[in-house]
Structures are given as structure tokens and as C-alpha cells.
């Protein structure tokens, strides 16, 4: 495949001087697609032309499908061989050829192919390019569907490399896809082996169709008589064109590959699927889709696809997580499974009751998270960061219900002989088998942990400390207009009040009530007065922090909180052996507070109105193994040795 890919790409040598290297892909890719379709049409071309004389429109589509088995056709009199017989009319004939494809072949317009044909003709390169491609046999008998998919992706990689783009924006490494597929199929191994099995699979970020293709290949390896119907949506025009072309070659229904922004416009809004897969972009904002997403959330309510919550606009990967959660076949219809590759942030980002936390809460409380696998770093073409595969299941096997399995596969990799972008490691067949076996076994091990859904839940409680102030009337001279208006009333003349306060001297009070009483007596003597609320505002305005003072209270005698001392604590659902999850909230929080907080802060209390529910998956912490530091004596010996070496070098310099 590498040889074939290099040969196809070498045709770009004919473009030098006319196109820059980063533009080569815009010619090579559509010509590769056209040649593949041309080879697919070759055996039935005469039969289709005959049918075209009798039928047209939808009737022709039906007849071609019935007689040839192809889901597309071309009624032009041309093919690559006939095009080359008329060099003078090549431009017009080639445009005529691509314009006579059936309506479901809309891929060439995505490349602006007609304009490129005109430019190639103008620069006297068109005949050279067509003749070169005519030499390549891309019929499925020569280049099977799997190999053709690899060829497309090889060309995409070369194109991205020449354009200084990231190949990973267009497709996902095959080894990562195979692992996801095997995990998705793991729970249905027996059912998938039954004769005549039919399943559906969907990718909302289809790219060039690699995930869909690998899923079909893996199923057919197990059961050649099975049928996997492929569905996908892709936002990038060129990736969409390649994906659709690849699906055509596989005999898939080409209308099941659709162009558009999945977040803003779900082209399969009325469908759910047996399996779903996705590798959404990491750390990419969803501003372009924001208005549509928020509108859908309002209309769909809590049960809509974005009902659980919205992540920050700066990163949309969790939107695809909730999207897949809604695209799985409902449990009452047999259920569905979904696999998605994410970076580490969806595991823990966001405080309690934030959008990300609420998404995790929705998934876990509805028991949809089956397993999360930590992959090795340097696994993907465009990033070397840690990545994780999430497998969702809305109809878990009995032994998995209410539980989540975590697998650390970060050290299960083989070094690639030659890196590709950021990808330097791969999960070979042996590592993949080990990971799937860990999943199937479903037992605790060093690299496999099994937890209850409630183990990931917590309450964020707000711990308050009393406000302690001392008070002095002498500070009134420093009050600003806002404080004066709050204490003495908006629009009132503060002068009489300030005169009385100035007469009280510099005495300091450690008790709010005693200070207010002293001020009230002085105001009464001067014939002025305030409301109880204004006295409290005045006292706070004239107060300064003082730990030796009594606590400031509100109108009901309750202590006022000291905002700078306010703190939060996360109380795990499972603290103290609680097995009730959120249902055991009051008793668990009380036990935590009395054990963990009161001994250190005896005057603290919980503001229960501010308690929030949160969920996080602390993957790294769960697998953390403590490594004790080296003994101090050993460290001292090393330091002394290094110091001796340095002193020896200094003596040599001095000598």
C-alpha cells in the first residue's frame, strides 16, 4: 500500500511549477476518487448505458441497483480509456463525464474539481495527469476496499504533511480504531456470529470514514455473512468527499454519509444505532455552533441531546459525548454501545454542577459508562497528550450494572519503526488482546479497577467562618459616598451623623451590639436616628478585622460569614462507608464536617443552601502507586560525591 500510495502521489511531479506542494492534494485526491469509481463502473458500463436509454431519474437508480448491485452510476459515454482518445476535447469530455454521475455522487464539487480541470488544461497538464491515472488499476479485485481506505488515508497524510496541517484532523490511527471496535463488539460476540446478522454503526465525526471501515472489516472477519450498515456525518468537505467515495466502493448506501455540522444540525436526528464511534477534536471551540446548540437545549429540555449540560465554549468534545449518549439504540429496543476517544479533561474538568460535571452526572446516574481505558501517550498524529477511550452502554450485562471499569493501558504499546507526526507508539495485536481480555475478565488487577457509579460522586459544601470586627466611630471620616448612602440613606445629608460620630472619640469596641448601642445613645442625644438595618450597615462600614472580637450577627442574631475566610470542601458520596450515594447526603456531610472540619475550626458552619452535587473520575489518582523517596543517607552520599568531583575540577582550574 505504501508503494501504491507513493506512486499515486508521484503523479504530482507533473504539477510542479503550476501548483505549489500544499495544493497537490486538491488534484491528486479527486482524481484518485474518480479513477476508483471508473474502475468500479467498468464491468457494468455497457449495461448501464443501455438502461439509461429506457429509464431516467429515480427509475434509472432503481434499475441500476437491481441489475448491477451498484448504488450509483454514470451515463456518460466516456471512461478513462475513451477520454485519452480525444486529447483536443479532453477538458470538455472530462467535465461531461463527471457531470453524468448519479445525483448521490456530489463529491467532486467539494473539491471545486471543474475549476481545477480548466486550470490543468490551461497549463497543458491535463492530458499528462489523466494518462498517469489511467495506468493505475484501482478495481476492488486489485485494490480491496480495506486497502483503498488505507490509500486514501496515506494520501491525506501526505497532503497534510505538505500543507503543514495536522493529519489527525482528518483521520484516526487504525490501531486505536481496532481497539475501540473490539471493545464495542466484546459484549455481542456470540450475537454477531449468527448467520444473517445485521447491525448499524454511526460516526458523527466521520472524517475519511476510517472508523466505519475498520468496524465493517472487523465484523466481516468474524462473520462473513454479517452486514454492518454504516452511517456518518462530517463537517469538512474534502473528508466528506473521500468518506462517501470509500462507502460507495464498499457497496454501502451512500445517502447514509451526510455533510454538515453534527452539533448544529444532526442529520440523523430521527435515528438511533446499535453502535456509535467518534474521535472528536480536542480543545476546539464550538462558537460556530453555539447559537444552534443553545437553541436545541432550550427546545429539547432535560431530555434533549444537550440537556445534561454544556461544557465551556472553548472545548466541544463533551458535546459529542452527550450526543453519542442519545444516539445509542434505547435499552427497551435492545440497547446500544458507543466508543469515543477523549483527552483527560472530560474526566475531571469543571466544578460541581458545572456543565462538564452535570454531563458526567447524567452518564453515571443513568449507568451508561461501561469502561474507560487510558491509552499510551504519542498515539495520535496531532497530539502526544494522554488520551482515553470511553465505552458507553445503556443496557449493561447484569454483573456490570451500577459499576464502571477503569483500565490503565498506558504502558501497553510498541514503538513504531518510523513516527508519523506526533504518533510514535502503536497498540499492536498482542496489546489489544491483553486490553480486551482485561475488559472481558472484569476483575480487579493492578491495571484494572472496578468501582461503583457512586464512587465518583461528591458534594461540594461551603464552610463559613464568623465575621469578627472591632468598631470605632473615628473611622467615619474615611467613608466613601457609597458607604454613606447605605448607612444614612440615599440622598440624605450625612453631616449631622458624621458630627456626632466625630464627637465619640477613638474608643474601640469588640462587640457589635455594644457599639451600636453607644452610637444610638449619641444619635438620640443629638436628635437623629437610624433604622436597625442602617445601624448594622454603619457598624460594618466602621469595622476592621479582629480575631479577638465577638462575631458580627444579622437581624436574626445569626453570625455573619466572613467572605475572605469562606472555603469549600468536597465530601465523597462514599465517605464513612455511605452506600446510599446522594440519598445519604445529610448524615454523610454531617459526619464529614464533624470529623474533618470542626476539630480545626470549631466556630465554622455549613451554608446548606450552597451545597452542590458533583461528579469526577480521578483516573490518575485511582492508579497512583506511592514510591517512597530514597533514604536521606543515600542522598547525602550522592551529594558528597558530586561535591568532591566539583571541588576536584575547581582545583584543576586553579592549578
N, C-alpha and C positions, 0 to 999 in steps of 0.2 A: 504493500500500500504506500509505503514511503517513496518507493521508486516511481509508482504511478503518479503520486502527488507531485513529486519533483518534476516529472515530465510535463504534466499539465501546467504547472507553474512556469516551467521553462519557456512555454509559448509566449510568456510576457516579454521575452527578449525581442519579439517583433514590435513591441510597443515603445521601446526606448527612443527618446527624442521627441515622441509625440505626447506621451503621458509620463508623469512622474511616478516613482515607485509606489507611493502611497495611493495612487489611482488605479493601479493594475487590477486590484480585486474587483473593481466595478466592471471590468471587461471579462476577466477570467471566470468569475463565478456565474454570471448569467449564461455564458457560452457553455460552461460545463453542464449546467442545468438543461440547456437546450439540447445538447448532444445526448444526454441521458434520456430525455423524452423522445428524441428522434430514434434512438435505438429501441426503446420500449414499443414505439409505434410500428417499427419496421415489419414485423411478421404479419400484421393485420391491415397494413396501409391500403392495399387494393380493396379489401372487403369494406373498409370504412368509406372509401370514396364511392363505392357502389351504393352503399346505404344512403349516402348524402344526396344521391340523385333522387331517392324516393321519399326521404324524410328530412325534416328540419326542426330546429328549436328543441323543445323538450322531448318530442317524439324520437328525434335522432339520438339524443342522450340515452334514452331507454333502450333503443335498438342496439346501439354500440355496446352498452353494458351487457345486454342479453347475448349478443353474438360473439363478442370478443373478451368479455370479462373485464375490460378496461373502464375506469371511471372517468376517462377523459378521451378526447380525440382531436384530430386536426384534419380539416377537409381541404387543405391546400394541395395543389398538385406537386409541391416541392418537398424535397428532403435534402440532406447534405450533399448527396451524390449529384442530384439534378441541379442544385444551386451552383455547383462548381462548373457545370457545362455551359453556363452563360455568364462569363466574367463581367461583361459590359452591363448586364442587367442585375448583377448580384445584389446591390443595395435595395432596389425596389422589390426584387423577388424574396429577399430575406425578410423584409418588413411584411410582405404579403404572407409569408409562411407563419410568422409569429402572430399575425392578426387573425389567423384562421383556427387557432386553438379554441376548444370549447370554453364557454363562459367561466367555468370554475378554475381556469388557468389564468390567474391575474398576477403572476409572479414577475413578468418581465417589465411591466410598468413600474414596479417598485424600484427597479434599477435605472429607470429612465433609459431603457435599452434602445429605443428608436433613435434618440439623440446621439447615443454612442455609436450606433451603426453609421449614421450620417457623418460623424466626425472621422471614423475609421476610413470611410470611403474617401473623404476629402483629403486625408493624409496618405492615401494609397496603401493602407494596411489591411483593409477588409478581406481581400482575397487570401492574403497570407494567413490570417487568423482562422478563417473558415476552413481552409485547406488543412491546416495543422489539426484542428479539432476533428476533421473528417477522418483522420488517420487513427483516432482512438476508438476502440470498441468498448462502449460502456453498457452493453446489454447485460441484464442480470445473469445470464449464463456465464459471462466472462467476469463481471464485477458484481458479486452478490449484494443484496440490499445492505447487509451489515458493513461490508467493505465500502460501499458507496457512501454510507453515512460517515465512515472514517475519513474518506476522501474529502467530503465537504468540510469536515472539521479541520483537516490538515490544511486545506486552502484558507479557511477562516483564520487559522493560527498564523499562517504566512502573511496574510493580508493585514492582520492586526499588528504583526511584528514590523512590517514595512511602514505602517501608519503610526507607529508608536502608540497604539491603542492597547487595551487590555483584552487578551483573548477570552479571559474568564467572563467578560460581559456578554459573550455570545454563547458559550457552551461550558459544560461541566466535565471534568475528567471522567473517563469511563470507569476507573476503579472505584471512585466514590459512588457512581450511579449503580454499579453492580452490587455494592454492599447495601445500598438503600433498597434496591429491588428484592434482594434475597431476604432482607428483614421484613419487607412488606408481604412477601409471599409465604413467610415462615408459618403463619397461623393457618394457611389454607393449603398446605402441601398436598394433602390427600384429595381435597375437593378439586384442586387444579389438575389432577391427573386423570379425572374422569373423562371418558370419551365425550366429545361434543361440548366441552366446557366453553362458555362464553363469558368474558368479563370486560369491564370498561376501566380505562385509566385516563387521568386528566392531569395536565400540567399547565397552570396559569401563567407560568413564565417559561414558555416552551423553548425559547432560543432557536437553535437549529434543529431541535427535535431529538437530541441525543438521549434524553431520559426516556422518552416514549419508545424510541427504537430499541434501547437496551432492555427495557421491560418486555417488549414483544419477543426479542431474541431469547431471553432467559426463560420465558414461558414455553416457547416452542421447543427449546432444548429438553424440557421436562415432558412436554406433551405435544407432539407434532400435530395432533388433531384438535388442539385447543384454538380458540380465537380470542384475541385481545383487541378490542375496539379502542382506537387512540383518539384522544381529544386534546386540543391545546389552544392557547391564546398567547399571542406575542405582540409586543408594542413596537419592536424595531422592524422596519420594512424589509431590510435585507435578510435578517434572520428568519422572518416570517416566510419570505420567498423560498429560502433554502429548506426550511422545515416542511413547507407544503409540497415542494418538489420531491423531497425524500418520502413523504407519505404516499404520494402518487405512485412512486416506484414500488412501494410495499403493497399496493392494492388496497390501501385504506380509503375510507370515504373522505375525499379532500375537503368537503364542506365542514368537516369537524375540526379543521385548523382555521382559526379566525384571527384577524388583525384588530388590535385595539388595546387600550389601557385597561387591564383587568380591574384595577382599583376603582377607576371612574366608571367603567362600563363593562359589567360582567356579561360576556356574550353567551354564556351558558346559565343565565340566571334561573332557568326553569329545570335544570338538570342536577342530579347528584350522581356519584360514581362509586364503583367498588374500590378503586384505588386512586390516590392522588399523590403527586410528587411535585416538588418545587425547589429551586435553588435561587431565591430572590436576591436582589442586590443588597449588600450590607452598607449601612451608613449613607444611603442615598435618600435625599429628602423627597417628600411626596406633595410638595407645594402645588404642582400642576394638577394634582387630583384632589386637593384639599376641599374645595367647594363641593365637588360631587360626593366625596366620601361623607362629609358632614351632613349633606342633604339626605343621603341614603340612611345615615344613622338616625336622623330625626324621623324619617318616614318609617323605617323598619323597626324602631323601638328596641327594647332589650333583646328581642329575638331575632333581629336583623343580623346580617353578616358582620357588621361593625358595632353591634350592640354592646358587647362586653366592655369596650373601652378603646381609646385612641392613643397610640404612642406619640412621642414628640414628632413634630413635622420634620425634624432633621433626619429621621431614620424610619423608613416604612416597612421594614422586614416583618414586624409583628402583625401588620395588617394582613399579610399573606398567611400568617399563622391562623388568625381567626377566620380568614376566607376559606382555608382548607378545612377548618373545623366544621364549616357549614356546607362544604361540598361533598362530604362523605355520605354515602347512602345511609338513610336513617336506620337506627337499630331495629325498629319494628319491621323493616324490609330486609333484614339480614345483616345490616351494619356495613361499615366501610373502614378502610385504613388509609392513613396518609403519612408520607415521609417528607421532611423538609430540612434543608441544611441552613443553619443559622450561625452567627458568631456568638460570642459569650454573653453579650449584653441582654438578650431576652431572658436569660436565666435569673437575673437579679436586678436589673436596672429599674428605677422608679420606686418611690416611697409607697407606703401603704395607701391604698385607694387611689393611686395614680393610674393612668391608662394602662401601662405595662403590667402593674400588679393586678389590676382588675382582669386583664386578659388571662394571666396565669390562674387567677382565682376561678374564672369561668371554666377553664380547661380542667383544673384539678377537682373542683367541686362537682363537675359533671363526669368525672372519671374517664377522661379522654386521653390522658398521657400514659402511654404504654411503656416506652423505654426511651432514654436519651443516651447517646453514645458520644464520648469525647474522641474526636479524630486526631491523628498526628498533626503537628504544625507543618507548614510548607506542602500542603496537599492540593492547593488550588493555584490556578495560573496567575491570578491577580492579587493574591494576598498570602502572607505567611503566618497570619494570626491563627489562634486556636478556633476551631470550628466544631460544631456539634450537629449530629443527626437526631432529630426528634421524630419518633414514630407515634402517631395518634391512632386510637382505636375506640370507636363508640359502642362496641359490642365485645368486650374482652372475654377471654376464657375465664371460667369460674375461679381458678387459682390466682388469676391476676387482678381480679376486681378489687378496687379500693387501694391498689398498690402501684408504685412506679419503680421500674428497674433502671439503675444507672450503671453504665459500663464505661470504664476507663480504658480506651483502646489507643491512648496517645503514644504508647511505645510499640504498637503493632504495625511496623512499616518496613519497607525495603527501600534502600537508596536507589534512585534512578541512575542509570548509566550516564544520561545526559539530561540536565534540567531543562524545563520549559517555562520561562518566565520565573514566577515565584515557586513553581512546583518542582520540588527536588525529591519528594518521597512519594511512594505509592503503596496501596494496600493490595498485596498480591493474593492469589487464590488461597494460600495457606492461612494468611492473616484473616481473610474474610471468613473462612471456615471456622476459625477459632472464635471470632466475634459472634457469628450466628449460633455457634454451639453454646456460648455463654448465655445468649438470649434464650435458646430452647431449654437449657437446663433449669434456668430460673431459680438459682440458688445463690446464697451469699458466698463471696470469694474475695480475694484481695482486690480484684479489678471488677467486681460485680456487687452492687449493693441494692437491697430491696427495702423500700420504705413505704409507709402508709401515706396516702394523699395528705392527711392532716399533719404529717411531719413537716410540711413545707409552709404551714400557716402560722401566723403570729398576730398579736395585737400590738399596735403602737400606742402606748399610754403616754399622756402628758403629765409630767411631775412638776408640781408648783411648789415654790417656797414663798413664805410670807414676806411682804414688803416691810422693811424696818427703816424708819426715818426719824431723825431728830428735827425739831422745828424751831425757827427763830423769826420773830417779826421783823428783825433788822434786814432780812433779805428782800423785803418788799421793794426796795429801791432798784433792784435788778430785774424786776418782772417785765416781760415784753407785753406788747399790746394784746396779743392773743390770750396770754395767761390772765391779764387784767380783765378782758371781756368775759372770760369764762368764770372768773371769781366774782366780779361785781355786776355783771350783766352787760349785754351788748348795748352800746350807745349811752351808758351811764357815765357820770363823772367820777373817776376813781380818786380824785384829790382828797375828799373828806376821809375816805377809808385809809388812804396812804398816810395821812397826817396822824391818825390815831395809831397806826402800826408803828410809825416812827417814834412815837412817844413811849412805846413799850420797852425800849432799850434793846440790849443784845442777849437777854436771857435765853437759854436753850432748854427745850422741853424734850423729854424722851418718850412722852405719851401723847398720842394724837388727841384724845379726849380732853386731857388737861390743858393742852394748848388751845383747842377750840373754845373751851370754857373761859380761859383767860381773855381771848380775843373778843368773845361775845360780851363779857362784862365791860370791856373798854369801849366797844361799839355802843352798848346801851347807854353808857355814861355820856357819850358824845351825841346820842340821838340818831344813830344809824344802825341798821341791822341787815342781815343776810338770811337767805333760806338755808335749811340744813345742808342741802346739796352744795350750795355755794361755799359754806364753811369748809366742807370736805375738799372742794377744789382748791380753795385758798391754802389749806393746810398742806396739801400735796405740793402745791407750787412753791411753798416756803420750806419744804423739807429737803434733807440731804441724807444719803445712805448712812446708816449707823447700825452695826450689828448688835450693839448694846441696847438699842431702843426696843420698845414694845412694837408688836405687829400693828400695821395700819389696817383698819377694818372698813367695810362698806356700811350702807344704811341699815342692813340687817344684822350687823355685828360679825359678819364673816370676814376672815382675813383677806386682804387684797394681795394678788400674786405679784411677785417681783419679776417682771418680764426678762431682765437680763439673766436671771437665775433659772429661768424655765428650761426644762430638759425633757427629752423623750427617751423611753425605754421600749425595746422590742421584747414582748413576752411570748415565747413559743406556745402554740396550742398544747403541746405535749409536756409543758413544764409541770414538774411534780407528779409525773405519771398520769396526767389527764388523758383520757382516751375518748373524750366526747367531742373533741375538736372545738368549733365555735360555740357549741351548746354548753360547754363547761366554762364559759367566759368569766363570770363573776367570781367564782371560787378560786379559779386558777390565777387571775390577776391579783386578787387579794393575797393569796399565798406568796406570790412573787414579790409583791410590794412589801409585805411584812418581813420577808426573809432577806431580800436583796437591797432594799432602799431604806427602810425605817432605821435599821441599826446605824446607818451612816448619816441620815438626815431625819432626825426624829420629828421635826416640825413640818415635814413635807406632806403633801396630799395629792390625790389624783383628780384631775379635772375630767370627770367621766364623760362629759359632753364631747370631748375631743378625741376619745378613743376610736381608733380606726383598725380595720382588718387588712392585713397584707399577706402576700404570698411571694416567696422567693425560693430558688433552687440553688443552694450554695454548693455547687458541684465540686469545686476545688477543695473546699473545707471538708467535705464528706470523705474525700480520698486522701486528705493530708496525713502524712506519717511523720511524726516528730523524730528528728535526728538530733541527738544531744551534741552539744559543742565539744570540741577536743578538750582534754584536761588542761588546766592552766599551766601546769608544769611543762607539758609538751610544747605549748605555745611559747613559753618563756625560753625554752631551749632553742627553738627555731629563731626567735628574735636575737638571742645572744649570738647564735651562729652567723646571722646576717650582719649584725653589728660588727662582729670580728672581721668579716670579709670587707666591709666598708672601710674600717679602720686600716686594714692592710693595704687597700687600694690608695687611701689617702697618704700613707707613709711612702708608698712608691712614687706618688706625685711630688711629695715634698723633697724626696731624695733627688 
